[in-house]
């Protein structure tokens, strides 16, 4: 029984195993069938794609062929058209030439006709012939003139060529100078390199040294470089090319170094130097910013000050400023005024001096007159008793000469504004009454009033001379009015006026018997 | 800037005398000579028919009036107003007339370019030159007046003859390797002659004074070739403008091209200053007034100023008719400044713009774009000042200091069609169809020119 149970259990287990296996196999089968179906589909689609692509490829190739064909066609057409153009051009030229020949024949014919028709009078009518522009006479046409023309033409051409050659020579000289300078500078750039202990520079230093030696020798022959012969030119260009190559290689090496440093960063010196450089630039930037801020704050403060400084002090200052102009003007006027005052004082002094002088002269004149009259009187006392009156009068007159001189002599110059006009007409009237017959003193009475005011700036001198008594001898009465209104300079005028009167009186006096 | 009053004129014939003292202008058949500063009429001459061409002699003593329709040339003297001279070409006809450099000979080109007659005012001699070529520029004198180069064509070949002007002797006669010679021009130093072919072939030949070929230059084949040529005043450069819109500069040492200047429609170079003319909007008060007459092309009464445009700038282009001859493309006008520092060019396919190039650095300097087509431009004779007119009522001036746009004052519209500088550079004659006026430029005004500022006309 146990065996049966064991067997059954084994069988059951085996059955279960077989069932699970069966199931597994079934699912595997399904899975495999699905995969198979999918793969079949994929195969179908890829096959279809391939066919499609092949189709497209074929189409594109067709197109390509077509385009090639078209291109060929176009090229052929262009060629054809060019040929056509060429042929047409030749045809056109040929036709043109033919037409031109015909046209020339017509022209010749026409020319003959025109030359023949002499009656139509192709002529020039001129009034007279004009001289040549350069004034010379015309010359005959001979072989000499032809030769001269040729000579002149060649001279002109040669001058032009010489001028151009000069220009080109100058340009060449300048360019050569520039090249030489460039060479020297390049040499100087490359030579300090040999002092630095860098291995890479060995080749370049070697070449540089050799170059410098060469160039030292060449520099001594610099003067030859001014010549433009071919060897010199070649030397110069070769040496410059050499230097340029050296410089180029040097620069390339420097570039490599820099790039190495960028990549490796081993060379401490360079790194530190760069760091330092960066630090320094940062410091400088900070400084710049600080300075800028300071400037801004200062500007603001200034503005504030300017804005808030509008209190009383400033207003008064400002007012003062406005009044400053006026003050200065007033100062100027004041100084002018003072100057004028001084001038007036001077004038016044000179006037008084002149008046004193005049007084003295007058006195002298009166004394003379008195003496003369005395003589006359002495002469006349032998005649009538009437003359005794005259004597009296004369004596009175002579006695009163001093009194009357101001008026008789028709001059009264006074400091004070009022003169002695009132006195003078009285005197004259007296005189006229007492001397009806004598023509001497009553000939002229001149009353003149000079009023000169020194206190004001304007001098008004009115000198009026008038004759009150008619002249018995027939002398003319002179009415003279001198009115002068003038500035301080008029003292001379007045003086001259007075002197004129003086001379007049003197003249008149002379005529008296 | 002062403007004189407006005077009558016909056929744009208004020329200053070479010595700068006088101004000659034509009104139909009358020739009026005025003082160049005061514009007072000094002389008045009457010709037999309408004048087509006017030219001063080089010594400013004589004036030539050519009456092409009648085949007559009348010469007037300034010193002796009663002196007269009449040259009648009769049945030969007249198509062109010019002075010789000594001012005593007149060269008349008869109809059909049959011959050139050299009439002398000093002697009774007459010379004939046969087979002159009928081309754009067939006669050229050297600057010193010694030699005359003449293009000829015999037996379907082009030749050039060099004559000595003092006695009209033939110095050299040589053939040129051109298909159809279009023009010849002496270099200012009188030693090199430039000869160029027609536009069907790009070819420039350089001959020395004694007739040797120095060099030949050809930039490209088959397309339309040369349109304009100019020598620099120092004879160092030869500028060639062609139909492809480029200017090529040849140097006088090797006669090879040293650079070419392109004229694209879009300017993208930040170093170029582009001045665009812009109309100034009128102030509000003007709205109440009746609006100004709106002319078809140029602006009549509105003012304008220059603005500096920022990159990139696209310029107005003109599409030419493809099937017509002489298309409006290519460099139609070229001029060097008198000090040799600048070159002004105009590309006909961008007709509103003038390009200014710096010759010392061989690069573009400025571009001026106007509102209308540029009709003419001319450098002043002494200073590097460029005057431009577009057919409107404004004249434009450019100098290295800046540029300015000035309205010509006056009632109505004064359409400036052409201009002409005084030999001293102090004044400028502006010519319109029926009138002309003078514009006096003071020295201080020239120095005060600033960028983009409008110049006031006083």
Interface residues (C-beta under 8 A of the other chain):
Chain A: X85 X93 X96 X97 X100 X101 X104 X107 X110 X111 X114 X117 X120 X121 X122 X123 X124 X125 X126 X127 X128 X129 X130 X131 X132 X133 X134 X138 X139 X141 X145 X146 X149 X150 X152 X153 X154 X156 X157 X160 X164 X168
Chain B: X58 X59 X62 X77 X82 X83 X84 X85 X86 X87 X88 X89 X90 X91 X92 X102 X103 X104 X110 X112 X114 X115 X119 X121 X122 X123 X124 X126 X146 X147 X153 X155 X156 X164 X167 X169 X171 X179 X180 X189 X190 X191 X208 X209 X210 X222 X252 X253
